Amino acid sequence: MKRLALLLTLLAGCTRPSTVTPTQFAIDPATGICTPLASGVDRALVAGWQSCDNPCAGLEERACRSDLRCQVTLRGGTKSCEPVPQLIDPCKGLDATACQADSRCEMLAVGVGCDCPAGVPCDCPAPPPSSCALKQCGELTDGDACSARPDCTTTTPPPLPPTPVASGTTQPRSLPAVACFPIFGCDLNEHDCSKRHDCIRFYDDHGAFTSCGSTDHCATDNDCALGQRCNSDGRCAVEGCAGETEAECNADPACDPIYSLNCSPYSVSGGGGFCGPEAGGGGGAPLPDEALPPGSCTCEPTFTSCQQGGPVVTAKAVLVRDPAIIDDPFWALPRVLTSISGGADASAVADAWLAQLGTTTVVDGKTAAARPGAAQYIAALPHRADGLVDAGKLGFVPTALSNRLDLADNTSCGEARITYALTGGVTDRRHRMTVIVELRQPYDGAGCRTTAQTWVALSRLDGAALQSALQAIYAPLLTPANLKQVRTNEFLVGPQDSSMLPAAWELREFHLGSDARLHQVLLPLQVDPATANSSTDFATWAQANRDGLSRGTLTFPTQYQIPNGSEDGTVFSFSDPTLGNLVDKSTCAGCHTNATNSAFAHVAERFRGTGRAEISAFLEGELPKRATHLGLVAAGIIGAPLDVRPLH
């Protein structure tokens, strides 16, 4: 096999068919990979390397796109695969003296040590030693050195903005005599385009270079690399859920869209994040795909990625969001209100229930202030001739069916839940509201194993069979005897301006009374932060019950409970910060915001109003745990009650 001497002779004396395509290739002994070499490679760096054949020759397009050493080139109507010069690092392994002597290199410290206060024992590792590294493109002052770097160019970018001077006028910013710039994007000349694997060079029928384009764009899967596909946005993405767009992910039952809180929900003055009309208004901000620029005082779930869904038991037996299931009339809110109230008129139940949001309500001697925006919204709802709100026209749609066997105790097998959201909240972000109907699953006498097996069996069903089985589970639970509570998470705030107090989401809980109506009650898992932070008694109770709070087995003492929880970002402040965090995580408001980094609703509106409900990243992380617990209980491996109960 040829050695480097012959290779370098070829480098010096061959006639190259292109001024931009390397024609020499050698095997990097450190990796065993055949490497395309730039014409200006430092010969000393490749001493001893053996020559090899062009690794890109003959590769079909998808394989070419997959190989970082290669680039797709289109000449007229013919595609070919051309080699891309690889960076050979001249600084790797140089000692400090040699590094400082080489103008291409500099000594850098990678990582940091520990900053230990004086007089305090420090068991952190010592700061790492400096090592020799390549300079950034902008640090190079030699034009040849810049051109030799596959990641750098001497081509001047667009003019820099003027620099203000003392007189108040401006003058153009100057560049150094020899300027070197990093290569970004694919809007490049022929030479620089040839250095980028992720760009395509285009030539006309006469061989003249015409343009440089991105490999991200595609029309079919064949335009993408191996392991990639062309998504609905016309861009190459990895195959499977990870490469799906938000719309694709929400439409794919095998995938789960992940949403995160990509902002601060709270203004400086507190509240629900409303910072004035120019900011969009807290929970009233645009949808994720219409999000405001960074710095706006908004808080919305932002689509971040698409992940492969968990086991089928999760989608069918833990959290059911399939529109084909939940859009059945069986799950409609009016029907459910009639069932849980023992056959009462759904409109009468809804009218009395919702009215409490818009009026000042006294609960066990504690006052829940009226929500003016809610009162206005409810007044504008369609009403029947008898003056009651029309339950069939409230605008609530089912969003999910939730199996909470993980909340089982010694008297029940947890809960079965149905969640709803105002469909108008998809676009009207100042009028949002979610509702959750929480039903008791009676104890089955078998450690909840029978109940768990009934849910697990759903994973083998589809379509009408799955619908029928779910209704069979819920039908006996939709009774007054099995209704635990109805909870609301509401942001019916209406128009806001900077003269008004910041609006916040608010949580409330309702129990069924003997009059077949829902009545507001104190929140067992909510404490007024202002009162708790100033109460020595509460801090003492929290400290004494730290273990119970950690296990999630306690509710707060009645004297500290309040009827409404404001999700305004207020946190608990004790001398022991960990205790404050523990209390915060135990509350309704904390669970829906800062304690879980969630944007108010764990199950929010349905994607574009009709798709699957958007869920928080926190809930996404909880679903596999719930599925695992369900499977273990069904198999009789563990009992249903957990030593540490999850958040409600």
C-alpha positions, 0 to 999 in steps of 0.5 A: 500500500502506498505510504505518505511520501507518494501521497504527498507527491500526489498532493503537490503535483496532481492536476485536480479536476476541481479547485474545491474538491479534495482528491487525496485520501488517507487513513487516520491511524487513530480511527481507522477511517479513510479521510478526505484531506484538504489541499492545504493540510499540514504534511507533518500532521499526516505523516505515516498515514496510508492512502485509501480510495475515495470513500464517497465514490459511487454512494447513492444519494441517501448514503451520501447524505448520511456520511459526514465525509461526503456531499451531494452535488448536482451537475445539470440533472446528474447527482454525484457524491463528492468528498468533503475535506476534514479538519485535521487538528494540528494542536492536539497533544501539543505541550504548552511550549509547542502550542504557544509557538504555533499561531493556529493554537492556544492553551485553554482550560477545559472545565472549572474547578470548585470555588471553596470559601477560605477556611472550609475543607474542599474535597472538590477535584482540582481545576483541570490543566490547560490543554492545547486547542485550535483557535476560533476562526475569528482569532486567525490572522493568517489568510492561508491558515484560515483557508486551510480550515474546513470550518473557516472562510476569508469571505467577508460576511455582510457589513457590520452595523455602524459604531456610535462615536462620541459626536453622536454620529456613526462610523462603519466598523472596520475589520482586521487586515486579514479577517477569518470567519466561521462558516454558517448556513449554505448561502456560500460561494463554491469554495466554502460550500464544498466544505459543508457536508450539510450543503449541496452544490448546484452546477448548470449543464455547462459545469458552472457553479450556480448556487449552494443549498441546504440538505434540510429541505426535501420533497420525498424521503429519498432526499434525506439521509439514511435513517431520516425521512421528509416530514410535513414541513418539507425538512429532513428529520430522523425517522420515528417520533423524534423527527415529527413536527408538533402537528405530526406528533399530536396526530400520531397515536404512537408518539407523545408530544413533549411540552415544557415551560419555556418562560417565567409565568410571573411578572415582577409584581406577582400575579399570573404573569400579566405584564400589560397588553403588549405582553399578551397577558400571562395565561392569555398568551398565544399558542405555542406555535405563535409564541411571543419573542423571548422576554415577553411576560408569558407562560405557555406550554411550548412544544419541545420534542416528540417521543416514542409513546410508552407501552400500549398500557399507558395510552389505553389503561393509564391516560386515554386521549384518543379523540375517537374515544373521548368524543363519544357522547357518553363522556359529554359534560352534561351527561356526566353532571346529570349522572354524578348528581343522581339524575338532576338537570345538568343545566341546573347543576352547571348554573349553581356550580359556575355561579360560585366562580363569579360571586364572593363565596364564604366557605367554613368562615373563609372567603373566596373572592369573586372572579369578575372576569368569570362572572362576565364570561358566565353571563355571556354564555347561552342561557335557556328560557328559564334563565339557567345556563345551557349545559349543552352549550358551555363549550367544554369538551372531554380531554382525557380519561385518567386511571389513578390507581396509584392513589389507592389506599386501604379503603379504595382503589384510587380514582378514575377521572374525566378531564374537560377544557373550554375548547374556546381556550385554544384561541382565546387565551384570556378565557381558559378553564379546565375541569376534572371529575374525580370518581372513587374506585371502590376497594375490590377486596383483592388488594386492587388486583382485580381492578388493576387487571380490568384496566390492563386488559384494555391494552389488548383492545381497540376501537369499539371494544375499547370504548365499550370496556372503558364505559363499563368501567366508568358507568358504575362510578358515575354516581353520587356515592362515588363522586369524590370531588370536582375541581376547576382550574380557571383563567377567565380573566377577560381583557386586562391592562396595566392599571389592573392587578396581575391576573392569575389562574385559580384552583377550586374544589367542589363537593356534591351536597344533599341538594344535588348541587356542587358546593365549594369547599376548602382545599385540603391541599392548599395553604395561603402562603402569606399566612403560612410564611408569617405563622410560627405555628404552621412552620412548627406543624410542617417541621413535625410532619415532614415525613408525612409531607414527603410521603404525600399522605397528609392534608393540611390542618383545616385551620390553614386550608383556604377555599381557592388556590392562586397560581401566582408564583408565590412560594413558601419561605421558611428558615429551612428552604427544603421544608418550604420546597416540600410544602410548596410541592404539596399544594395544588398551586405549587403542583401546577406551577413552580414545583413542577415547572408546569404551565398551570394545566397538566392536561390542557386544551386539545391540540388545535381544538380537536386533537389529543390534549396537550400534557405537561412535561411533568405528567409525561414523566409520571405516566411510565411510573403509573403504568409500571405500578398498574402492571405490578399490582395486576400481577400481584407482585405489590399491593396498590397503596404506595408508601410514597404517594404521587402528586394528586 
